[in-house]
Amino acid sequence: MQFNLEAERSSVAYKLLVGLVAPRPIALITSIDENGKLNAAPFSAYNYLCVDPPIIGIGVTNRPEAKYLPKDTARNIRRTGEFVVNVVTEDIAQKMNVCAIDFPPEINEVDMAGFTTVSSQAVKPPRIAEAHAALECREFTTMEIGRSRIILGQVVSVYVDDRFVDPAGPYIKAEELHAIGRMNGLGNYVKTRDAFINIPRISFDEWEKNH
Ligand SMILES: Cc1cc2nc3c(=O)[nH]c(=O)nc-3n(C[C@H](O)[C@H](O)[C@H](O)COP(=O)(O)O)c2cc1C
């Protein structure tokens, strides 16, 4: 089948893209508003984009049911300029999912999920204590594209539980971290436990020898 996305509704683009750009890492973002009120929500339109400087990108769709107002995360980041990406692993997956519930404003999703927080090093929003790694970010820029906000964040400090770092690199012990990925919507995720395959890069010399 072929789909012409210039002629399709955005809901079709969503279904195709989340199914095909997968698995995606999940950023559980903590942010605060201008009064210091804490917010946490997961986003899988997320990846790192470059390292010099270290930039990550997140796509946040405005809320259609609220006349396309930005979600709390996007609004907080625009107003306070800081946020934390908490890495989502198997052990905190169910709690992460609770943070995506549309609770009324007076209810704190961090408490509802059973998460606790600890202070970050370089930014005001705290990180989730139960997350084994967190990227502390300052807003680099926010682009408004159609009904979404594309947020670029500069990673200014990184927390990783010592258990998951090989200081020689430093390398992340990704086989032990058990990060999860989001698949085609519909509540589908993948585990990375016992799922690694190793495909070493091939130099031109090696390629020539074998062909
Ligand atoms: C695993 C997962 C990934 C999500 N990814 C995105 C995303 O990339 N962009 C988006 O706009 N919403 C995404 N959502 C929905 C938001 O988490 C949800 O709308 C949340 O309530 C927003 O909260 P906020 O208003 O506190 O920012 C995702 C939900 C889940 C469960």
The ligand as a Gaussian input file, in Angstrom:
#p B3LYP/6-31G(d) Opt

LIG

0 1
 C        4.498000       6.149000      26.404000
 C        3.800000       7.421000      26.023000
 C        4.396000       8.267000      25.090000
 C        3.794000       9.485000      24.747000
 N        4.398000      10.284000      23.810000
 C        3.861000      11.477000      23.496000
 C        4.508000      12.331000      22.556000
 O        5.579000      12.026000      22.024000
 N        3.935000      13.542000      22.291000
 C        2.779000      13.929000      22.900000
 O        2.316000      15.046000      22.638000
 N        2.140000      13.137000      23.798000
 C        2.660000      11.933000      24.116000
 N        2.031000      11.123000      25.039000
 C        0.842000      11.618000      25.741000
 C        1.219000      12.547000      26.912000
 O        2.036000      11.851000      27.857000
 C       -0.067000      12.985000      27.637000
 O       -0.814000      13.795000      26.745000
 C        0.185000      13.721000      28.932000
 O       -1.040000      13.824000      29.639000
 C        0.709000      15.127000      28.745000
 O        0.850000      15.691000      30.023000
 P        1.119000      17.214000      30.351000
 O       -0.086000      18.027000      29.908000
 O        1.277000      17.175000      31.840000
 O        2.373000      17.633000      29.649000
 C        2.581000       9.880000      25.362000
 C        1.959000       9.006000      26.285000
 C        2.568000       7.785000      26.613000
 C        1.898000       6.859000      27.603000

